[in-house]
Amino acid sequence: MRCAIVGSGLAAIAGYATLRHGGLAAGEITVFGTDEDPTAQWRARAEAIRQRRMRSESDGHLAPAAFPGLAVREAARRGSLRPLLASVADRYHPSVDDFLAHADEVRWRSGWQRSFVERRVERIRAVDGGFELDGEGPFAHVLVATGHPGLARIPGTVHAYEPHEYASRVAIVGAGMAAATEWLNALDAGAEVISIRRREPLRRPLNVPRPYFSKRGLAGYHALSDERRAAKLRELAAPSYPPGPAWDKPLETERFRVELEPPAGCQVIAATGFKQGYRHDPLLADLVETHALATHGRWIVLDPDSTVPSLSSDTRTLALAGIAAQWAFPAADTIAGAKYSAHAFLRRICRTR
């Protein structure tokens, strides 16, 4: 029995650690990706927007078991109960540095480097015995965790997730987490900041409300018709950032204002997030076309366990993780979402061993 993970980002390392914890040996798993450091791309984006704290709360860690999480580790390190109390109330936000140190620990303890192969997979084909990846295989079970399909760019602008400095006047396009972070960064740098948006952003602690992380909430979500599920995903994709004075107080200055269009002569930063939908991912687009997969709007239709129904059976599994798995788990682009797909994938493997 051989299995493969396609991708080498946070969803991939979460999936790999889960499989290793579930009893698979490093030699039974091949990870295909473009960077041996699974935090490389995320780290670069976090550095670009000067991110200091994680938005994810108590479950926002890569270890396959829920306990101990980062709050427990920080409490032990500091000799304080405050991180634990914050975690119980779903108010714990670890620092980026703590998260990255934890990711490095998971990477080395899991044996990731022994399974990693530096290669970008361009084609997945269903064959007897499983799936071929660019002609290599077959692999009985494949977890596709290719991440976001690219930045949503505006011509002539710098993107918030790329390295940049701030001019004296900055127009920031967007109204989500990246935009809100950039407002504060630019103000802190002494700039005049113009927020370019056409509607007020939503204020919520997480991208997706907490009920959708629960069994009951997911059961209701899975019971929705295709049309209502797609509508719910579009609703959840609306820009948002957390409530609270830490975000609001710095904006109470005459150097911050909201407009519909960028004024002439100022630096424009696109905090517009990522491209949306499988069509922007060449691997997934090819998979859909070749195997005539069911889709709805920009989503690949999946079973509740994140598997592709027409290509999965009692003997083989093709599953998606990360943003591409939203049809199964609305918060699929979170670490909790990555682990949801990974645990379901592991259960499929265990049934066929």
Kinemage of the C-alpha trace (Angstrom):
@kinemage 1
@onewidth
@group {chain A} dominant
@subgroup {mainchain}
@vectorlist {calphas} color= white
{ca met a 1} P 0.000 0.000 0.000
{ca arg a 2} L 1.394 3.376 -1.058
{ca cys a 3} L -0.085 6.796 -0.493
{ca ala a 4} L 0.904 10.253 -1.676
{ca ile a 5} L 0.368 13.835 -0.624
{ca val a 6} L 0.446 16.394 -3.419
{ca gly a 7} L 1.525 19.755 -2.028
{ca ser a 8} L 4.006 20.923 0.576
{ca gly a 9} L 2.317 23.690 2.561
{ca leu a 10} L 0.536 23.811 5.905
{ca ala a 11} L -2.341 21.538 4.840
{ca ala a 12} L 0.192 19.003 3.576
{ca ile a 13} L 2.264 18.912 6.791
{ca ala a 14} L -0.930 18.661 8.865
{ca gly a 15} L -1.990 15.711 6.719
{ca tyr a 16} L 1.430 14.075 6.875
{ca ala a 17} L 1.682 14.387 10.673
{ca thr a 18} L -1.794 12.887 10.987
{ca leu a 19} L -0.893 9.883 8.830
{ca arg a 20} L 2.322 9.273 10.739
{ca his a 21} L 0.493 9.542 14.071
{ca gly a 22} L -2.082 7.091 12.716
{ca gly a 23} L 0.552 4.398 12.217
{ca leu a 24} L 1.839 4.849 8.657
{ca ala a 25} L 5.600 4.620 8.237
{ca ala a 26} L 7.523 7.374 6.488
{ca gly a 27} L 8.335 4.901 3.704
{ca glu a 28} L 4.618 4.384 2.995
{ca ile a 29} L 4.068 8.074 2.208
{ca thr a 30} L 5.494 10.192 -0.603
{ca val a 31} L 5.087 13.968 -0.386
{ca phe a 32} L 5.419 15.833 -3.688
{ca gly a 33} L 6.002 19.569 -3.381
{ca thr a 34} L 8.081 22.572 -4.317
{ca asp a 35} L 9.634 23.430 -0.944
{ca glu a 36} L 10.872 21.124 1.802
{ca asp a 37} L 9.917 23.783 4.356
{ca pro a 38} L 6.103 23.543 4.619
{ca thr a 39} L 5.904 27.003 6.207
{ca ala a 40} L 7.962 28.760 3.507
{ca gln a 41} L 5.135 30.329 1.525
{ca trp a 42} L 2.959 31.082 4.548
{ca arg a 43} L 5.956 32.555 6.392
{ca ala a 44} L 6.751 34.903 3.496
{ca arg a 45} L 3.163 36.168 3.371
{ca ala a 46} L 3.012 36.656 7.135
{ca glu a 47} L 6.263 38.626 7.002
{ca ala a 48} L 4.947 40.782 4.158
{ca ile a 49} L 1.932 41.959 6.181
{ca arg a 50} L 3.971 42.113 9.425
{ca gln a 51} L 1.640 39.588 11.059
{ca arg a 52} L 2.431 38.981 14.737
{ca arg a 53} L -0.492 36.875 15.985
{ca met a 54} L -2.459 33.985 14.528
{ca arg a 55} L -6.124 34.489 13.789
{ca ser a 56} L -6.823 30.828 14.487
{ca glu a 57} L -7.653 30.072 18.084
{ca ser a 58} L -7.183 27.068 20.346
{ca asp a 59} L -7.169 24.446 17.553
{ca gly a 60} L -4.691 26.356 15.404
{ca his a 61} L -1.759 23.974 15.628
{ca leu a 62} L -0.326 21.301 13.352
{ca ala a 63} L 0.009 18.424 15.842
{ca pro a 64} L -2.378 15.576 14.944
{ca ala a 65} L -3.723 15.236 18.497
{ca ala a 66} L -5.787 18.071 19.955
{ca phe a 67} L -3.834 17.973 23.227
{ca pro a 68} L -1.459 19.503 24.080
{ca gly a 69} L -2.025 22.574 21.964
{ca leu a 70} L 0.012 25.747 21.804
{ca ala a 71} L -1.791 27.253 24.802
{ca val a 72} L -0.587 24.393 27.019
{ca arg a 73} L 2.961 24.805 25.768
{ca glu a 74} L 2.944 28.556 26.337
{ca ala a 75} L 1.413 28.182 29.800
{ca ala a 76} L 4.176 25.741 30.790
{ca arg a 77} L 6.870 27.989 29.344
{ca arg a 78} L 5.587 31.128 31.055
{ca gly a 79} L 4.431 29.488 34.277
{ca ser a 80} L 1.058 31.176 33.824
{ca leu a 81} L -2.535 29.977 33.492
{ca arg a 82} L -3.548 32.906 31.284
{ca pro a 83} L -3.003 31.090 27.941
{ca leu a 84} L -5.112 28.152 29.184
{ca leu a 85} L -7.939 30.406 30.348
{ca ala a 86} L -7.888 32.219 27.024
{ca ser a 87} L -7.993 28.877 25.205
{ca val a 88} L -11.015 27.678 27.189
{ca ala a 89} L -12.833 30.839 26.142
{ca asp a 90} L -11.669 30.498 22.502
{ca arg a 91} L -9.660 33.684 22.864
{ca tyr a 92} L -6.163 32.282 22.537
{ca his a 93} L -4.112 33.580 19.608
{ca pro a 94} L -0.533 32.280 19.598
{ca ser a 95} L 2.252 34.425 18.255
{ca val a 96} L 3.503 33.789 14.733
{ca asp a 97} L 6.937 32.973 16.163
{ca asp a 98} L 5.469 30.320 18.483
{ca phe a 99} L 3.478 28.827 15.618
{ca leu a 100} L 6.506 28.650 13.324
{ca ala a 101} L 8.660 27.051 16.037
{ca his a 102} L 5.883 24.495 16.584
{ca ala a 103} L 5.673 23.823 12.821
{ca asp a 104} L 9.410 23.153 12.683
{ca glu a 105} L 9.084 20.722 15.593
{ca val a 106} L 6.221 18.837 13.891
{ca arg a 107} L 8.208 18.737 10.672
{ca trp a 108} L 11.293 17.129 12.198
{ca arg a 109} L 9.508 14.805 14.624
{ca ser a 110} L 7.180 13.444 11.954
{ca gly a 111} L 10.002 12.541 9.563
{ca trp a 112} L 8.636 14.801 6.795
{ca gln a 113} L 12.070 15.167 5.195
{ca arg a 114} L 12.306 11.378 4.672
{ca ser a 115} L 9.134 11.376 2.558
{ca phe a 116} L 9.547 14.661 0.704
{ca val a 117} L 10.277 14.694 -3.052
{ca glu a 118} L 10.872 18.075 -4.688
{ca arg a 119} L 8.583 17.939 -7.704
{ca arg a 120} L 5.537 19.837 -8.914
{ca val a 121} L 2.839 17.337 -9.909
{ca glu a 122} L 0.988 18.438 -13.039
{ca arg a 123} L -1.300 15.472 -13.753
{ca ile a 124} L -3.244 12.926 -11.721
{ca arg a 125} L -4.721 9.969 -13.577
{ca ala a 126} L -6.962 7.192 -12.244
{ca val a 127} L -5.531 3.792 -13.173
{ca asp a 128} L -5.857 0.208 -12.032
{ca gly a 129} L -4.609 0.048 -8.462
{ca gly a 130} L -5.037 3.737 -7.698
{ca phe a 131} L -3.611 6.867 -9.275
{ca glu a 132} L -0.578 7.842 -11.315
{ca leu a 133} L 1.075 11.191 -10.623
{ca asp a 134} L 2.837 12.389 -13.771
{ca gly a 135} L 3.172 8.737 -14.730
{ca glu a 136} L 4.612 7.621 -11.386
{ca gly a 137} L 2.767 5.140 -9.226
{ca pro a 138} L 0.249 3.796 -8.818
{ca phe a 139} L -0.580 5.220 -5.391
{ca ala a 140} L -3.626 3.644 -3.794
{ca his a 141} L -4.492 6.778 -1.829
{ca val a 142} L -3.782 10.401 -2.773
{ca leu a 143} L -4.427 13.540 -0.734
{ca val a 144} L -4.271 16.720 -2.830
{ca ala a 145} L -3.264 19.719 -0.711
{ca thr a 146} L -2.043 22.263 -3.251
{ca gly a 147} L -3.143 25.356 -1.331
{ca his a 148} L -4.434 28.636 -2.702
{ca pro a 149} L -4.199 28.870 -6.505
{ca gly a 150} L -2.526 32.291 -6.531
{ca leu a 151} L -2.922 35.905 -5.479
{ca ala a 152} L -5.829 38.014 -6.740
{ca arg a 153} L -3.880 40.839 -8.322
{ca ile a 154} L -4.745 44.348 -9.479
{ca pro a 155} L -2.540 45.541 -12.379
{ca gly a 156} L -0.076 48.231 -11.413
{ca thr a 157} L -0.239 47.577 -7.675
{ca val a 158} L 1.845 45.744 -5.102
{ca his a 159} L 0.098 42.898 -3.314
{ca ala a 160} L -0.101 42.952 0.475
{ca tyr a 161} L 1.315 39.417 0.631
{ca glu a 162} L 4.501 40.432 -1.183
{ca pro a 163} L 7.425 42.401 0.332
{ca his a 164} L 6.778 46.146 0.360
{ca glu a 165} L 7.305 49.366 2.273
{ca tyr a 166} L 4.875 52.261 2.753
{ca ala a 167} L 4.788 55.640 1.045
{ca ser a 168} L 3.540 58.769 2.793
{ca arg a 169} L 0.067 58.233 1.269
{ca val a 170} L -1.242 54.684 0.892
{ca ala a 171} L -4.488 53.408 -0.632
{ca ile a 172} L -5.302 49.857 0.494
{ca val a 173} L -7.822 47.932 -1.600
{ca gly a 174} L -9.757 45.282 0.328
{ca ala a 175} L -11.628 44.847 3.581
{ca gly a 176} L -10.513 41.531 5.043
{ca met a 177} L -7.819 40.419 7.449
{ca ala a 178} L -4.900 41.390 5.204
{ca ala a 179} L -6.391 44.833 4.557
{ca ala a 180} L -7.076 45.502 8.250
{ca thr a 181} L -3.523 44.466 9.113
{ca glu a 182} L -2.170 46.769 6.429
{ca trp a 183} L -4.212 49.733 7.721
{ca leu a 184} L -2.536 49.382 11.098
{ca asn a 185} L 0.925 48.769 9.615
{ca ala a 186} L 0.777 51.822 7.364
{ca leu a 187} L -0.572 54.053 10.136
{ca asp a 188} L 2.189 52.821 12.427
{ca ala a 189} L 4.691 53.770 9.720
{ca gly a 190} L 3.330 57.329 9.751
{ca ala a 191} L 1.406 57.158 6.470
{ca glu a 192} L -1.908 58.690 5.522
{ca val a 193} L -4.153 55.666 4.848
{ca ile a 194} L -7.127 55.479 2.493
{ca ser a 195} L -9.228 52.323 2.699
{ca ile a 196} L -10.723 51.515 -0.703
{ca arg a 197} L -13.903 49.497 -0.272
{ca arg a 198} L -17.498 49.500 -1.428
{ca arg a 199} L -19.074 47.965 1.666
{ca glu a 200} L -18.351 47.655 5.338
{ca pro a 201} L -16.411 44.497 6.223
{ca leu a 202} L -17.850 41.876 8.516
{ca arg a 203} L -16.435 41.599 12.036
{ca arg a 204} L -16.008 38.053 13.275
{ca pro a 205} L -13.256 36.328 15.280
{ca leu a 206} L -12.688 33.633 12.648
{ca asn a 207} L -13.227 33.517 8.887
{ca val a 208} L -15.987 30.964 9.447
{ca pro a 209} L -18.301 31.032 12.506
{ca arg a 210} L -17.530 28.432 15.187
{ca pro a 211} L -20.678 26.269 14.655
{ca tyr a 212} L -19.231 25.088 11.332
{ca phe a 213} L -16.323 23.504 13.225
{ca ser a 214} L -18.738 21.264 15.181
{ca lys a 215} L -20.380 17.961 14.234
{ca arg a 216} L -23.835 19.463 14.557
{ca gly a 217} L -22.979 22.492 12.458
{ca leu a 218} L -21.365 20.339 9.779
{ca ala a 219} L -24.354 18.010 9.680
{ca gly a 220} L -26.587 20.971 8.896
{ca tyr a 221} L -24.146 22.217 6.276
{ca his a 222} L -23.932 18.794 4.583
{ca ala a 223} L -27.741 18.606 4.481
{ca leu a 224} L -27.955 21.742 2.322
{ca ser a 225} L -28.822 21.467 -1.356
{ca asp a 226} L -26.048 22.239 -3.825
{ca glu a 227} L -27.471 25.708 -4.506
{ca arg a 228} L -27.776 26.593 -0.830
{ca arg a 229} L -24.353 25.174 -0.021
{ca ala a 230} L -22.732 27.274 -2.765
{ca ala a 231} L -24.630 30.343 -1.534
{ca lys a 232} L -23.405 29.686 2.016
{ca leu a 233} L -19.798 29.397 0.828
{ca arg a 234} L -20.091 32.679 -1.082
{ca glu a 235} L -21.504 34.292 2.057
{ca leu a 236} L -18.639 32.960 4.190
{ca ala a 237} L -16.099 34.263 1.667
{ca ala a 238} L -17.095 37.867 2.393
{ca pro a 239} L -14.155 39.930 3.748
{ca ser a 240} L -13.924 40.006 7.530
{ca tyr a 241} L -11.538 40.793 10.344
{ca pro a 242} L -11.786 40.419 14.144
{ca pro a 243} L -13.769 42.821 16.350
{ca gly a 244} L -12.198 44.699 19.227
{ca pro a 245} L -10.404 47.897 20.246
{ca ala a 246} L -7.006 46.619 19.102
{ca trp a 247} L -8.305 46.916 15.544
{ca asp a 248} L -10.627 49.917 15.971
{ca lys a 249} L -8.681 52.339 18.164
{ca pro a 250} L -5.794 52.975 15.723
{ca leu a 251} L -8.303 53.959 13.024
{ca glu a 252} L -9.658 56.840 15.141
{ca thr a 253} L -7.285 59.292 13.514
{ca glu a 254} L -7.567 61.914 10.824
{ca arg a 255} L -4.890 60.002 8.892
{ca phe a 256} L -7.415 57.240 8.105
{ca arg a 257} L -10.445 57.511 5.845
{ca val a 258} L -12.604 55.416 3.501
{ca glu a 259} L -13.065 56.155 -0.203
{ca leu a 260} L -14.402 54.350 -3.263
{ca glu a 261} L -11.409 54.923 -5.554
{ca pro a 262} L -7.680 55.486 -4.926
{ca pro a 263} L -6.722 59.180 -5.116
{ca ala a 264} L -4.170 60.142 -7.748
{ca gly a 265} L -0.526 60.073 -6.779
{ca cys a 266} L -0.611 57.609 -3.879
{ca gln a 267} L 0.792 54.138 -3.425
{ca val a 268} L -1.828 51.415 -3.994
{ca ile a 269} L -1.614 48.112 -2.130
{ca ala a 270} L -3.917 45.264 -3.155
{ca ala a 271} L -5.050 43.381 -0.042
{ca thr a 272} L -7.360 41.363 -2.258
{ca gly a 273} L -6.526 37.875 -1.052
{ca phe a 274} L -6.424 34.890 -3.368
{ca lys a 275} L -7.955 33.689 -6.607
{ca gln a 276} L -11.072 31.639 -5.998
{ca gly a 277} L -11.975 28.266 -7.440
{ca tyr a 278} L -10.516 25.089 -8.883
{ca arg a 279} L -10.227 26.617 -12.383
{ca his a 280} L -7.262 28.707 -11.205
{ca asp a 281} L -5.350 25.596 -10.095
{ca pro a 282} L -3.959 23.897 -13.248
{ca leu a 283} L -3.719 20.490 -11.550
{ca leu a 284} L -7.317 20.529 -10.328
{ca ala a 285} L -8.644 22.018 -13.561
{ca asp a 286} L -6.969 19.225 -15.519
{ca leu a 287} L -8.307 16.611 -13.084
{ca val a 288} L -11.859 17.907 -13.501
{ca glu a 289} L -11.637 17.971 -17.307
{ca thr a 290} L -9.954 14.579 -17.698
{ca his a 291} L -12.223 12.669 -15.328
{ca ala a 292} L -15.414 14.720 -15.866
{ca leu a 293} L -15.713 15.430 -12.147
{ca ala a 294} L -18.910 16.923 -10.763
{ca thr a 295} L -18.579 20.625 -9.958
{ca his a 296} L -20.851 23.392 -8.751
{ca gly a 297} L -19.772 26.951 -9.463
{ca arg a 298} L -16.125 27.258 -8.498
{ca trp a 299} L -16.121 24.157 -6.271
{ca ile a 300} L -15.414 20.478 -6.920
{ca val a 301} L -18.281 18.461 -5.447
{ca leu a 302} L -16.990 16.232 -2.636
{ca asp a 303} L -18.384 13.717 -0.200
{ca pro a 304} L -18.551 14.865 3.456
{ca asp a 305} L -15.185 13.190 4.123
{ca ser a 306} L -13.467 15.392 1.485
{ca thr a 307} L -13.145 12.572 -1.056
{ca val a 308} L -13.904 12.818 -4.772
{ca pro a 309} L -16.859 10.407 -4.999
{ca ser a 310} L -16.460 9.214 -8.592
{ca leu a 311} L -12.761 8.376 -8.111
{ca ser a 312} L -12.840 6.871 -4.614
{ca ser a 313} L -13.871 3.330 -3.704
{ca asp a 314} L -13.248 0.603 -1.156
{ca thr a 315} L -9.728 0.137 -2.531
{ca arg a 316} L -8.583 3.636 -3.484
{ca thr a 317} L -9.011 7.214 -2.309
{ca leu a 318} L -8.637 10.608 -3.917
{ca ala a 319} L -9.262 13.377 -1.379
{ca leu a 320} L -8.764 17.127 -1.284
{ca ala a 321} L -7.446 19.227 1.598
{ca gly a 322} L -7.058 22.954 2.110
{ca ile a 323} L -9.105 25.570 0.270
{ca ala a 324} L -10.157 23.102 -2.456
{ca ala a 325} L -12.047 21.012 0.132
{ca gln a 326} L -14.572 23.719 1.074
{ca trp a 327} L -17.457 21.715 -0.379
{ca ala a 328} L -16.919 19.228 2.453
{ca phe a 329} L -15.728 21.573 5.209
{ca pro a 330} L -16.493 25.304 4.909
{ca ala a 331} L -13.391 26.267 6.939
{ca ala a 332} L -11.162 23.958 4.878
{ca asp a 333} L -8.461 26.611 4.446
{ca thr a 334} L -7.800 26.664 8.205
{ca ile a 335} L -5.492 24.281 10.054
{ca ala a 336} L -8.537 22.699 11.698
{ca gly a 337} L -9.939 22.164 8.207
{ca ala a 338} L -6.714 20.549 6.995
{ca lys a 339} L -6.821 18.142 9.925
{ca tyr a 340} L -10.492 17.357 9.243
{ca ser a 341} L -9.577 16.153 5.741
{ca ala a 342} L -6.469 14.362 7.006
{ca his a 343} L -8.287 12.354 9.681
{ca ala a 344} L -10.990 11.335 7.197
{ca phe a 345} L -8.267 10.323 4.720
{ca leu a 346} L -6.552 8.236 7.408
{ca arg a 347} L -9.819 6.434 8.208
{ca arg a 348} L -10.174 5.493 4.534
{ca ile a 349} L -6.637 4.113 4.443
{ca cys a 350} L -7.135 2.123 7.634
{ca arg a 351} L -10.223 0.415 6.192
{ca thr a 352} L -8.195 -0.919 3.239
{ca arg a 353} L -5.022 -2.021 5.051
